[in-house]
Amino acid sequence: MKLFGIVGYSGSGKTTLIEKLIPWFKAQGLRVSVIKHAHHQVDLDQPGKDSWRFREIGSQEVLLVTSQRWFLMHENRESSEPDLKDLTARLSPCDLVLVEGFKHGSMPKLEVWRTITGKPLLHPDDSNIVAVATDRPVVSSLPQFNLNQPEPMALFIAQRLEL
């Protein structure tokens, strides 16, 4: 599995870009997975449901299975947040893992930057950022892509990772 990060500040368009990249990779016959990091508390479960009740009384993991999908919920009660190596080990085999967030991860990354965020560029301080997707040109020696044209970015990622 090859990892490629999509990083940027909140509101820059990371998720929207990933939504546009996945179909391109799938059309090339690649199996794609996504790891998304959230900075806030998220709970996909609903209070009162069986799986929620199992977690509430102390189950370390609950695997919820239906005919269409399954979910593994793991509680980090006695441990810290897992790193990317631990997380990718839990994924089924695939060709590409797009990683949203994990700004400090040591993988090749594409920075998504929009003027509207009012935030500084990340790549001057991160040598793992190999290109920038932006809504307007920025001062940089890195390759730049129009944020609204995902195909050249997908091709760049595929070539960079030798997919």
Secondary structure, 3 states (H helix, E strand, C coil): CEEEEEECCCCCCHHHHHHHHHHHHHHCCCCEEEEECCCCCCCCCCCCCHHHHHHHCCCCEEEEECCCCEEEEECCCCCCCCCHHHHHHCCCCCCEEEEECCCCCCCCEEEEECHHHCCCCCHHHCCCEEEEEECCCCCCCCCEEECCCHHHHHHHHHHHCCC
